[in-house]
Amino acid sequence: MAKLRVTWVKSGIGYAQVQKKTLKALGLNRLNQSVTHDDSPSVRGMINKVQHLVKVEEKG
C-alpha cells in the first residue's frame, strides 16, 4: 500500500475549529512537522479538509 507524507506548513490560526481538530487527528502537533500515513479514503478526506494548510507527498 502506498504511503503519504503529510507536512503541516501553514498555521491554523484564524481557521475553523474543525480544521484544527483535523490537523490533530492527522497526528500533527507543531508547524513543519511531518507524519506518514497509509493511503486510504479516510486519510485522503482529512487531507482534503486542510489542503490549504498542509503539503502532501506520495511515497511509493
PDB file of N, CA, C and O in Angstrom, chain B, residues numbered from 101:
ATOM      1  N   MET B 101       0.841  -1.184   0.000  1.00  0.00           N
ATOM      2  CA  MET B 101       0.000   0.000   0.000  1.00  0.00           C
ATOM      3  C   MET B 101       0.884   1.246   0.000  1.00  0.00           C
ATOM      4  O   MET B 101       1.914   1.295   0.673  1.00  0.00           O
ATOM      5  N   ALA B 102       0.466   2.238  -0.760  1.00  0.00           N
ATOM      6  CA  ALA B 102       1.222   3.477  -0.851  1.00  0.00           C
ATOM      7  C   ALA B 102       1.143   4.256   0.459  1.00  0.00           C
ATOM      8  O   ALA B 102       0.195   4.110   1.231  1.00  0.00           O
ATOM      9  N   LYS B 103       2.141   5.072   0.689  1.00  0.00           N
ATOM     10  CA  LYS B 103       2.206   5.905   1.889  1.00  0.00           C
ATOM     11  C   LYS B 103       2.113   7.366   1.475  1.00  0.00           C
ATOM     12  O   LYS B 103       2.508   7.744   0.372  1.00  0.00           O
ATOM     13  N   LEU B 104       1.585   8.175   2.381  1.00  0.00           N
ATOM     14  CA  LEU B 104       1.512   9.621   2.178  1.00  0.00           C
ATOM     15  C   LEU B 104       2.278  10.304   3.294  1.00  0.00           C
ATOM     16  O   LEU B 104       2.087   9.991   4.469  1.00  0.00           O
ATOM     17  N   ARG B 105       3.141  11.232   2.930  1.00  0.00           N
ATOM     18  CA  ARG B 105       3.840  12.042   3.924  1.00  0.00           C
ATOM     19  C   ARG B 105       3.135  13.395   3.966  1.00  0.00           C
ATOM     20  O   ARG B 105       3.088  14.111   2.966  1.00  0.00           O
ATOM     21  N   VAL B 106       2.590  13.738   5.131  1.00  0.00           N
ATOM     22  CA  VAL B 106       1.833  14.972   5.307  1.00  0.00           C
ATOM     23  C   VAL B 106       2.658  15.909   6.180  1.00  0.00           C
ATOM     24  O   VAL B 106       3.061  15.542   7.284  1.00  0.00           O
ATOM     25  N   THR B 107       2.910  17.123   5.683  1.00  0.00           N
ATOM     26  CA  THR B 107       3.683  18.112   6.416  1.00  0.00           C
ATOM     27  C   THR B 107       2.819  19.341   6.647  1.00  0.00           C
ATOM     28  O   THR B 107       2.220  19.875   5.714  1.00  0.00           O
ATOM     29  N   TRP B 108       2.758  19.786   7.905  1.00  0.00           N
ATOM     30  CA  TRP B 108       1.993  20.972   8.272  1.00  0.00           C
ATOM     31  C   TRP B 108       2.834  22.198   7.942  1.00  0.00           C
ATOM     32  O   TRP B 108       3.892  22.390   8.540  1.00  0.00           O
ATOM     33  N   VAL B 109       2.384  23.041   6.991  1.00  0.00           N
ATOM     34  CA  VAL B 109       3.196  24.154   6.512  1.00  0.00           C
ATOM     35  C   VAL B 109       2.607  25.535   6.791  1.00  0.00           C
ATOM     36  O   VAL B 109       3.312  26.536   6.661  1.00  0.00           O
ATOM     37  N   LYS B 110       1.323  25.614   7.175  1.00  0.00           N
ATOM     38  CA  LYS B 110       0.706  26.920   7.431  1.00  0.00           C
ATOM     39  C   LYS B 110      -0.108  26.850   8.713  1.00  0.00           C
ATOM     40  O   LYS B 110      -0.800  25.863   8.964  1.00  0.00           O
ATOM     41  N   SER B 111      -0.023  27.897   9.523  1.00  0.00           N
ATOM     42  CA  SER B 111      -0.699  27.933  10.816  1.00  0.00           C
ATOM     43  C   SER B 111      -2.214  27.823  10.676  1.00  0.00           C
ATOM     44  O   SER B 111      -2.800  28.287   9.698  1.00  0.00           O
ATOM     45  N   GLY B 112      -2.824  27.204  11.664  1.00  0.00           N
ATOM     46  CA  GLY B 112      -4.276  27.061  11.689  1.00  0.00           C
ATOM     47  C   GLY B 112      -4.981  28.231  12.346  1.00  0.00           C
ATOM     48  O   GLY B 112      -6.208  28.228  12.445  1.00  0.00           O
ATOM     49  N   ILE B 113      -4.235  29.234  12.799  1.00  0.00           N
ATOM     50  CA  ILE B 113      -4.839  30.397  13.448  1.00  0.00           C
ATOM     51  C   ILE B 113      -5.752  31.114  12.455  1.00  0.00           C
ATOM     52  O   ILE B 113      -5.357  31.393  11.324  1.00  0.00           O
ATOM     53  N   GLY B 114      -6.963  31.403  12.887  1.00  0.00           N
ATOM     54  CA  GLY B 114      -7.921  32.095  12.039  1.00  0.00           C
ATOM     55  C   GLY B 114      -8.807  31.165  11.236  1.00  0.00           C
ATOM     56  O   GLY B 114      -9.700  31.626  10.526  1.00  0.00           O
ATOM     57  N   TYR B 115      -8.578  29.867  11.334  1.00  0.00           N
ATOM     58  CA  TYR B 115      -9.399  28.888  10.624  1.00  0.00           C
ATOM     59  C   TYR B 115     -10.359  28.211  11.591  1.00  0.00           C
ATOM     60  O   TYR B 115     -10.196  28.313  12.807  1.00  0.00           O
ATOM     61  N   ALA B 116     -11.341  27.530  11.063  1.00  0.00           N
ATOM     62  CA  ALA B 116     -12.384  26.894  11.869  1.00  0.00           C
ATOM     63  C   ALA B 116     -11.796  25.846  12.817  1.00  0.00           C
ATOM     64  O   ALA B 116     -10.783  25.214  12.517  1.00  0.00           O
ATOM     65  N   GLN B 117     -12.451  25.678  13.964  1.00  0.00           N
ATOM     66  CA  GLN B 117     -12.010  24.710  14.971  1.00  0.00           C
ATOM     67  C   GLN B 117     -11.991  23.286  14.392  1.00  0.00           C
ATOM     68  O   GLN B 117     -11.148  22.473  14.771  1.00  0.00           O
ATOM     69  N   VAL B 118     -12.911  22.993  13.485  1.00  0.00           N
ATOM     70  CA  VAL B 118     -12.961  21.672  12.858  1.00  0.00           C
ATOM     71  C   VAL B 118     -11.657  21.390  12.106  1.00  0.00           C
ATOM     72  O   VAL B 118     -11.166  20.261  12.124  1.00  0.00           O
ATOM     73  N   GLN B 119     -11.099  22.401  11.451  1.00  0.00           N
ATOM     74  CA  GLN B 119      -9.854  22.218  10.708  1.00  0.00           C
ATOM     75  C   GLN B 119      -8.686  22.000  11.661  1.00  0.00           C
ATOM     76  O   GLN B 119      -7.794  21.206  11.364  1.00  0.00           O
ATOM     77  N   LYS B 120      -8.674  22.683  12.791  1.00  0.00           N
ATOM     78  CA  LYS B 120      -7.618  22.485  13.787  1.00  0.00           C
ATOM     79  C   LYS B 120      -7.687  21.067  14.361  1.00  0.00           C
ATOM     80  O   LYS B 120      -6.659  20.431  14.592  1.00  0.00           O
ATOM     81  N   LYS B 121      -8.904  20.585  14.586  1.00  0.00           N
ATOM     82  CA  LYS B 121      -9.070  19.222  15.104  1.00  0.00           C
ATOM     83  C   LYS B 121      -8.656  18.190  14.056  1.00  0.00           C
ATOM     84  O   LYS B 121      -8.151  17.122  14.403  1.00  0.00           O
ATOM     85  N   THR B 122      -8.862  18.498  12.802  1.00  0.00           N
ATOM     86  CA  THR B 122      -8.444  17.595  11.731  1.00  0.00           C
ATOM     87  C   THR B 122      -6.927  17.477  11.697  1.00  0.00           C
ATOM     88  O   THR B 122      -6.398  16.387  11.477  1.00  0.00           O
ATOM     89  N   LEU B 123      -6.222  18.581  11.912  1.00  0.00           N
ATOM     90  CA  LEU B 123      -4.758  18.533  11.981  1.00  0.00           C
ATOM     91  C   LEU B 123      -4.304  17.632  13.123  1.00  0.00           C
ATOM     92  O   LEU B 123      -3.377  16.839  12.961  1.00  0.00           O
ATOM     93  N   LYS B 124      -4.958  17.753  14.281  1.00  0.00           N
ATOM     94  CA  LYS B 124      -4.638  16.891  15.433  1.00  0.00           C
ATOM     95  C   LYS B 124      -4.923  15.430  15.105  1.00  0.00           C
ATOM     96  O   LYS B 124      -4.142  14.549  15.464  1.00  0.00           O
ATOM     97  N   ALA B 125      -6.041  15.170  14.424  1.00  0.00           N
ATOM     98  CA  ALA B 125      -6.411  13.799  14.070  1.00  0.00           C
ATOM     99  C   ALA B 125      -5.400  13.174  13.106  1.00  0.00           C
ATOM    100  O   ALA B 125      -5.204  11.959  13.103  1.00  0.00           O
ATOM    101  N   LEU B 126      -4.767  14.008  12.295  1.00  0.00           N
ATOM    102  CA  LEU B 126      -3.722  13.522  11.396  1.00  0.00           C
ATOM    103  C   LEU B 126      -2.415  13.261  12.145  1.00  0.00           C
ATOM    104  O   LEU B 126      -1.489  12.666  11.594  1.00  0.00           O
ATOM    105  N   GLY B 127      -2.342  13.704  13.398  1.00  0.00           N
ATOM    106  CA  GLY B 127      -1.136  13.488  14.196  1.00  0.00           C
ATOM    107  C   GLY B 127      -0.163  14.640  14.146  1.00  0.00           C
ATOM    108  O   GLY B 127       1.002  14.492  14.516  1.00  0.00           O
ATOM    109  N   LEU B 128      -0.631  15.792  13.689  1.00  0.00           N
ATOM    110  CA  LEU B 128       0.233  16.974  13.577  1.00  0.00           C
ATOM    111  C   LEU B 128       0.063  17.858  14.808  1.00  0.00           C
ATOM    112  O   LEU B 128      -1.049  18.281  15.124  1.00  0.00           O
ATOM    113  N   ASN B 129       1.156  18.134  15.495  1.00  0.00           N
ATOM    114  CA  ASN B 129       1.116  18.947  16.707  1.00  0.00           C
ATOM    115  C   ASN B 129       1.848  20.277  16.568  1.00  0.00           C
ATOM    116  O   ASN B 129       1.514  21.240  17.257  1.00  0.00           O
ATOM    117  N   ARG B 130       2.845  20.340  15.684  1.00  0.00           N
ATOM    118  CA  ARG B 130       3.657  21.536  15.518  1.00  0.00           C
ATOM    119  C   ARG B 130       3.790  21.895  14.044  1.00  0.00           C
ATOM    120  O   ARG B 130       3.732  21.021  13.179  1.00  0.00           O
ATOM    121  N   LEU B 131       3.965  23.152  13.767  1.00  0.00           N
ATOM    122  CA  LEU B 131       4.209  23.618  12.413  1.00  0.00           C
ATOM    123  C   LEU B 131       5.489  22.978  11.888  1.00  0.00           C
ATOM    124  O   LEU B 131       6.442  22.800  12.647  1.00  0.00           O
ATOM    125  N   ASN B 132       5.526  22.634  10.621  1.00  0.00           N
ATOM    126  CA  ASN B 132       6.644  21.978   9.938  1.00  0.00           C
ATOM    127  C   ASN B 132       6.873  20.541  10.383  1.00  0.00           C
ATOM    128  O   ASN B 132       7.909  19.957  10.062  1.00  0.00           O
ATOM    129  N   GLN B 133       5.940  19.966  11.106  1.00  0.00           N
ATOM    130  CA  GLN B 133       6.041  18.560  11.499  1.00  0.00           C
ATOM    131  C   GLN B 133       5.504  17.694  10.357  1.00  0.00           C
ATOM    132  O   GLN B 133       4.554  18.076   9.674  1.00  0.00           O
ATOM    133  N   SER B 134       6.116  16.532  10.159  1.00  0.00           N
ATOM    134  CA  SER B 134       5.677  15.594   9.132  1.00  0.00           C
ATOM    135  C   SER B 134       5.246  14.283   9.773  1.00  0.00           C
ATOM    136  O   SER B 134       5.833  13.839  10.760  1.00  0.00           O
ATOM    137  N   VAL B 135       4.218  13.671   9.203  1.00  0.00           N
ATOM    138  CA  VAL B 135       3.768  12.345   9.623  1.00  0.00           C
ATOM    139  C   VAL B 135       3.529  11.516   8.372  1.00  0.00           C
ATOM    140  O   VAL B 135       3.276  12.054   7.294  1.00  0.00           O
ATOM    141  N   THR B 136       3.613  10.199   8.526  1.00  0.00           N
ATOM    142  CA  THR B 136       3.379   9.292   7.411  1.00  0.00           C
ATOM    143  C   THR B 136       2.138   8.457   7.703  1.00  0.00           C
ATOM    144  O   THR B 136       1.982   7.911   8.795  1.00  0.00           O
ATOM    145  N   HIS B 137       1.254   8.369   6.704  1.00  0.00           N
ATOM    146  CA  HIS B 137       0.017   7.600   6.825  1.00  0.00           C
ATOM    147  C   HIS B 137      -0.119   6.685   5.621  1.00  0.00           C
ATOM    148  O   HIS B 137       0.416   6.968   4.549  1.00  0.00           O
ATOM    149  N   ASP B 138      -0.845   5.579   5.807  1.00  0.00           N
ATOM    150  CA  ASP B 138      -1.221   4.746   4.673  1.00  0.00           C
ATOM    151  C   ASP B 138      -2.223   5.522   3.827  1.00  0.00           C
ATOM    152  O   ASP B 138      -3.035   6.286   4.349  1.00  0.00           O
ATOM    153  N   ASP B 139      -2.154   5.316   2.524  1.00  0.00           N
ATOM    154  CA  ASP B 139      -3.076   5.991   1.608  1.00  0.00           C
ATOM    155  C   ASP B 139      -4.436   5.298   1.681  1.00  0.00           C
ATOM    156  O   ASP B 139      -4.604   4.190   1.171  1.00  0.00           O
ATOM    157  N   SER B 140      -5.403   5.957   2.316  1.00  0.00           N
ATOM    158  CA  SER B 140      -6.750   5.403   2.438  1.00  0.00           C
ATOM    159  C   SER B 140      -7.768   6.523   2.210  1.00  0.00           C
ATOM    160  O   SER B 140      -7.434   7.702   2.331  1.00  0.00           O
ATOM    161  N   PRO B 141      -8.990   6.158   1.885  1.00  0.00           N
ATOM    162  CA  PRO B 141     -10.014   7.191   1.647  1.00  0.00           C
ATOM    163  C   PRO B 141     -10.243   8.098   2.859  1.00  0.00           C
ATOM    164  O   PRO B 141     -10.484   9.294   2.691  1.00  0.00           O
ATOM    165  N   SER B 142     -10.171   7.551   4.075  1.00  0.00           N
ATOM    166  CA  SER B 142     -10.412   8.378   5.251  1.00  0.00           C
ATOM    167  C   SER B 142      -9.297   9.410   5.443  1.00  0.00           C
ATOM    168  O   SER B 142      -9.563  10.560   5.792  1.00  0.00           O
ATOM    169  N   VAL B 143      -8.060   8.995   5.215  1.00  0.00           N
ATOM    170  CA  VAL B 143      -6.926   9.922   5.337  1.00  0.00           C
ATOM    171  C   VAL B 143      -6.989  10.959   4.229  1.00  0.00           C
ATOM    172  O   VAL B 143      -6.732  12.140   4.467  1.00  0.00           O
ATOM    173  N   ARG B 144      -7.329  10.528   3.015  1.00  0.00           N
ATOM    174  CA  ARG B 144      -7.471  11.475   1.905  1.00  0.00           C
ATOM    175  C   ARG B 144      -8.552  12.515   2.205  1.00  0.00           C
ATOM    176  O   ARG B 144      -8.397  13.687   1.859  1.00  0.00           O
ATOM    177  N   GLY B 145      -9.629  12.099   2.837  1.00  0.00           N
ATOM    178  CA  GLY B 145     -10.704  13.033   3.192  1.00  0.00           C
ATOM    179  C   GLY B 145     -10.251  14.066   4.202  1.00  0.00           C
ATOM    180  O   GLY B 145     -10.589  15.244   4.088  1.00  0.00           O
ATOM    181  N   MET B 146      -9.470  13.619   5.208  1.00  0.00           N
ATOM    182  CA  MET B 146      -8.947  14.569   6.198  1.00  0.00           C
ATOM    183  C   MET B 146      -7.982  15.554   5.549  1.00  0.00           C
ATOM    184  O   MET B 146      -8.012  16.750   5.837  1.00  0.00           O
ATOM    185  N   ILE B 147      -7.129  15.038   4.672  1.00  0.00           N
ATOM    186  CA  ILE B 147      -6.176  15.913   3.970  1.00  0.00           C
ATOM    187  C   ILE B 147      -6.922  16.919   3.112  1.00  0.00           C
ATOM    188  O   ILE B 147      -6.526  18.082   3.035  1.00  0.00           O
ATOM    189  N   ASN B 148      -7.987  16.488   2.473  1.00  0.00           N
ATOM    190  CA  ASN B 148      -8.772  17.375   1.619  1.00  0.00           C
ATOM    191  C   ASN B 148      -9.364  18.536   2.407  1.00  0.00           C
ATOM    192  O   ASN B 148      -9.474  19.646   1.886  1.00  0.00           O
ATOM    193  N   LYS B 149      -9.750  18.288   3.666  1.00  0.00           N
ATOM    194  CA  LYS B 149     -10.326  19.351   4.511  1.00  0.00           C
ATOM    195  C   LYS B 149      -9.311  20.425   4.870  1.00  0.00           C
ATOM    196  O   LYS B 149      -9.680  21.581   5.073  1.00  0.00           O
ATOM    197  N   VAL B 150      -8.030  20.054   4.951  1.00  0.00           N
ATOM    198  CA  VAL B 150      -6.996  21.008   5.377  1.00  0.00           C
ATOM    199  C   VAL B 150      -5.913  21.157   4.315  1.00  0.00           C
ATOM    200  O   VAL B 150      -4.761  21.442   4.642  1.00  0.00           O
ATOM    201  N   GLN B 151      -6.269  20.969   3.055  1.00  0.00           N
ATOM    202  CA  GLN B 151      -5.284  21.004   1.979  1.00  0.00           C
ATOM    203  C   GLN B 151      -4.566  22.351   1.855  1.00  0.00           C
ATOM    204  O   GLN B 151      -3.458  22.413   1.323  1.00  0.00           O
ATOM    205  N   HIS B 152      -5.181  23.412   2.337  1.00  0.00           N
ATOM    206  CA  HIS B 152      -4.567  24.737   2.287  1.00  0.00           C
ATOM    207  C   HIS B 152      -3.542  24.938   3.411  1.00  0.00           C
ATOM    208  O   HIS B 152      -2.819  25.935   3.416  1.00  0.00           O
ATOM    209  N   LEU B 153      -3.477  23.994   4.364  1.00  0.00           N
ATOM    210  CA  LEU B 153      -2.560  24.107   5.498  1.00  0.00           C
ATOM    211  C   LEU B 153      -1.430  23.090   5.454  1.00  0.00           C
ATOM    212  O   LEU B 153      -0.470  23.211   6.215  1.00  0.00           O
ATOM    213  N   VAL B 154      -1.520  22.101   4.590  1.00  0.00           N
ATOM    214  CA  VAL B 154      -0.538  21.015   4.570  1.00  0.00           C
ATOM    215  C   VAL B 154       0.049  20.812   3.182  1.00  0.00           C
ATOM    216  O   VAL B 154      -0.501  21.264   2.178  1.00  0.00           O
ATOM    217  N   LYS B 155       1.203  20.107   3.155  1.00  0.00           N
ATOM    218  CA  LYS B 155       1.825  19.683   1.911  1.00  0.00           C
ATOM    219  C   LYS B 155       1.825  18.160   1.945  1.00  0.00           C
ATOM    220  O   LYS B 155       2.140  17.561   2.973  1.00  0.00           O
ATOM    221  N   VAL B 156       1.476  17.533   0.833  1.00  0.00           N
ATOM    222  CA  VAL B 156       1.376  16.066   0.770  1.00  0.00           C
ATOM    223  C   VAL B 156       2.331  15.542  -0.295  1.00  0.00           C
ATOM    224  O   VAL B 156       2.376  16.047  -1.417  1.00  0.00           O
ATOM    225  N   GLU B 157       3.100  14.507   0.086  1.00  0.00           N
ATOM    226  CA  GLU B 157       3.997  13.840  -0.848  1.00  0.00           C
ATOM    227  C   GLU B 157       3.664  12.360  -0.851  1.00  0.00           C
ATOM    228  O   GLU B 157       3.442  11.772   0.208  1.00  0.00           O
ATOM    229  N   GLU B 158       3.627  11.753  -2.027  1.00  0.00           N
ATOM    230  CA  GLU B 158       3.392  10.315  -2.117  1.00  0.00           C
ATOM    231  C   GLU B 158       4.707   9.589  -2.026  1.00  0.00           C
ATOM    232  O   GLU B 158       5.688   9.963  -2.669  1.00  0.00           O
ATOM    233  N   LYS B 159       4.719   8.537  -1.214  1.00  0.00           N
ATOM    234  CA  LYS B 159       5.900   7.698  -1.091  1.00  0.00           C
ATOM    235  C   LYS B 159       5.523   6.307  -1.588  1.00  0.00           C
ATOM    236  O   LYS B 159       4.563   5.707  -1.105  1.00  0.00           O
ATOM    237  N   GLY B 160       6.283   5.800  -2.554  1.00  0.00           N
ATOM    238  CA  GLY B 160       5.985   4.501  -3.146  1.00  0.00           C
ATOM    239  C   GLY B 160       6.225   3.419  -2.220  1.00  0.00           C
ATOM    240  O   GLY B 160       6.022   2.255  -2.564  1.00  0.00           O
TER     241      GLY B 160
END
